[in-house]
Amino acid sequence: MIVRETLRSSRRDEMVDITRQVAAIVAREGWTEGAVLVYCPHTTAGIAINENADPDVKRDVLMRLDEVFPWEHPKYRHAEGNTAAHLKAITTGTSQTVIVTGGKLLLGRWQGIYFCEFDGPREREYYVKFL
């Protein structure tokens, strides 16, 4: 089974914590033992797992990605002007797999699942598939 979720990003670069939404899907669907794949079908966004206790981590990650992949660069040629967003999405990746045991996501104490927006604000979607 595949579940489609939508969200609205509010900034060009943003890490949206979707941990509770994914956990709610697992509970609602009655998935108890296995894994979930969280997948992003966009070329300028991705899915990451990282710390969700200190909001400065998100800020630092986005700051550093912007330093490595600046929005404007004299050698970029992509006509849409969002090359940086594509590079950030490649770096983040399109999906993450999380073990499900006892009907709950098996994440580390400080971990959360993030939808990483790099070309917003936009209406976006992501998918959760039970494995």
N, C-alpha and C positions, 0 to 999 in steps of 0.2 A: 504494500500500500504506500502511496505517495500523498503527502499533505502539502498543499500550496499555501504559503503565508505571504502577506503583503505588509509593507511598511512605507512610511514617508520619511525620507531623510530631511534634515533641516539646514544643513550646511554643505559646502563643497566637499570638505574632508571631515568625516565623522565616523566614530566607532559606536554603533548602536548595540547595546547589550540585549541579546535575544534569548538568553539562557532560560528565563522563566517561560517564554512562549514555547520553546522546544520541550522543556520539562512538562508543560501543560499538555502538549500533544501526546507525549509518551503516556501520561496518566490517562488522558481521555480515551486514547485508543486501546488501552489495556496492554501495552507492550511491556513485558516483564524481563525477559532474558534475551540478549542479542546485542545489537548496536544500532545506532541511527547515523545516517549520512545526512549532513546538512550541506546543501548545495546552492550555489549562487549562479544563475544563468546569464550574468551580465559581464561584459568585458572591461568595465570600469568600476567594478566593485568586487569584494571577495568575502571570505569567511575566515575568521581567526579564533583561536583559543588563547586567552592570556589572562592576566590578573584582572579581577573585577572588584578589588577592595579599595584601592587607591586611585581616584580619578586622574591623578597626575601621570599615571602610567599611560593612559590613552593619549593625554596631551603630549607627552614625550615621544611616544611612537609616531603620532601624526606629524609632530614637528620634525622629527628626524627623517621620516619618509619625504617630507617636503624639501628638506635640505638635499637629500640624495637625488630626488626627482623633482626639480623645481617646475612650477607650472609653465614658465616661459624659458625657453632656451633657444639661442640663435640657430642651432642646427636641427631643431625639430622641423619635420616636414608634413606631418599629418594635417590634412586640411581642416579637420574639426577643431584643432587646437587643444585637444585633451590628451596628448601623448603621455603626460605625467600620470594621468589617471590610469592609463593602460599599464604603464610600468609598475605602479603601485599595486594594481590588481594581480599582475603576474607574480610579484614578490609575495603577496599575501596568500594567493592561491584561491581556487574556486570552491573548495569544500573542506570539511573536517568530519572525521568519524569519531563518535563517542560511544563507549560501551554503556549498555543499559543492563543493570542487574537489580533484582528486587523491585523492578518497576521504576527505578530512578536512574538518572544520569550519573555515571561514574566520572566525576570531575575532581580535580585536586581542590584542596581547601580554598585556595584563592582564585581558582579558574572560573572564567565565564566564556560564553560563546558570543562572538561579535559579528554583526554584519558590518563590513567596512566599506563605507561610501567614499569614493574618490572623485566623483563628478556630479555632485548634487547641487542643490536639493532636487530630489526626484521621488516619484512613486516607484518602488522597487518590489521585487518578489524573491522569495527563496523557497526551497523545497526541503522537506524532511522525509526520508525514506527509511523504513525499518528493515534491518538486515538480519 
